[in-house]
Amino acid sequence: MMVILEMIGNAIIGIGIIFMIFGVIGLFMFKDFYPRLLIASKIDTVGLLTLLFGIVLHHGISFFSGKVLLIVIIILILNPLVAHIVARSAYHSGYQLEGTLAEESKAEETDLSENT
């Protein structure tokens, strides 16, 4: 039974690593701050949690697994919260994406004011 759990744990660790690799590739594909923040928070939350669950299954039920599960709970609570705080502070500081409606409307207003 323990060998089967170790094999399942190894498979889940592999899935977590693959997810993180695709996430890092996706991180380099986007050029703006907000999409990169979204991808980075998904890599942290989903990729790391998958990796840690695989580690728990690989090692079986022990004191070490309890500590890893405590880390999982902390990550589940803090990662989305920190990503939200970073995005909110960027928004309140006035950071906007390139090509957003706000920039286009400002450009149109300056064009209209120059024409009159």
N, C-alpha and C positions, 0 to 999 in steps of 0.2 A: 504493500500500500504506500509506503514511504517513497519508493522508487517512482511510482506513478505521480505522486504529488511533486516530486522534484522535476520530473519531465514537464508537467503542466506549468510549474513555476518558471522553468527555463523558457518555455514557449511564450509565456506572458511577458517575461523580461525582454525577449526578442521583439515582441510586438511593441512594447514600450520604446525600445531603442529605435525601431523603424519609424514609429510615430514621431519621435523627436527629430530624427534625420529629415523627414519630410517637412516638419515644422520649421527647421532651420533653413531649408531650401526656400520655403514659402516666405520666411522672414526677409530673405535677400531679394525676393521678387517684388515686394512692395517698396515704394519710395517715400511714402508719407508716414507721419508719426502715428496717427490713429490706427491704421491697419496693422502696422508693425506692433503696436501695443497689444492689439487683439490677438495676433498670432503668438506673441511672446507669452501672454497670459495663458493661452491654450496649451502651449508647450509645457509650461510649468505645471499647470493643473492636471491635464489629462495624461501627458507623457510621464511625468514623474510619479503620479499616482499609480499608473499601470506598472511601472517599473517597481515601485515599492510593494504592490500587491504580489507581484511575481517573486520578490525576495521573501515575503512572508510565507508564501506557499512552498518555496524552495527549502526554507529552513524549518518548516513545521511549527507547531505550537511550542513556544518557549518564551523566556523572559525577553530575549532579543526581539521576537515577533511582536510582543506587547509594546516595546519601545517604538518599533517601526509603525505600528498602528496608531500610536499617539502622535507621531510625526505626520501621518496621513490626515488625522483629524485637524491638526494645526494648519496643514497646507490647504485643506478644504475650506477652512474659515478665512485664512489670511490672504491667499493668492488673489481671489476675485476682489476682495476688499482693497488691497493695495493697487491693483490695476485700475479700479474705479477711482481711487484717490488721485492717482497720477493723471488719468484722463481728465478728471474734473479740474485739477489744478492747471492743466494745460489749456483747457477751455476757458477758465476764468482769467487766465493771464492774457488771453486774446489770440492764442495760436489757432490758425485755421488751415485747412487743407488748400492745396493749390487747385484753382479752377472751381471753387465752390460758388454757390449762388451769391453769397455776400460779396465776394470779390467782383463777380460779373456785374452785380447791380451798382457797385461803386464805380466801376469803369463806365457803365452806361450813364450814370449821373454826371461824371466829369465830361463825357462826350456831349451830353445835352447842354451842360453849362457853358462849354466852349463854343457851341453853335449859336447861342443866344447873345 
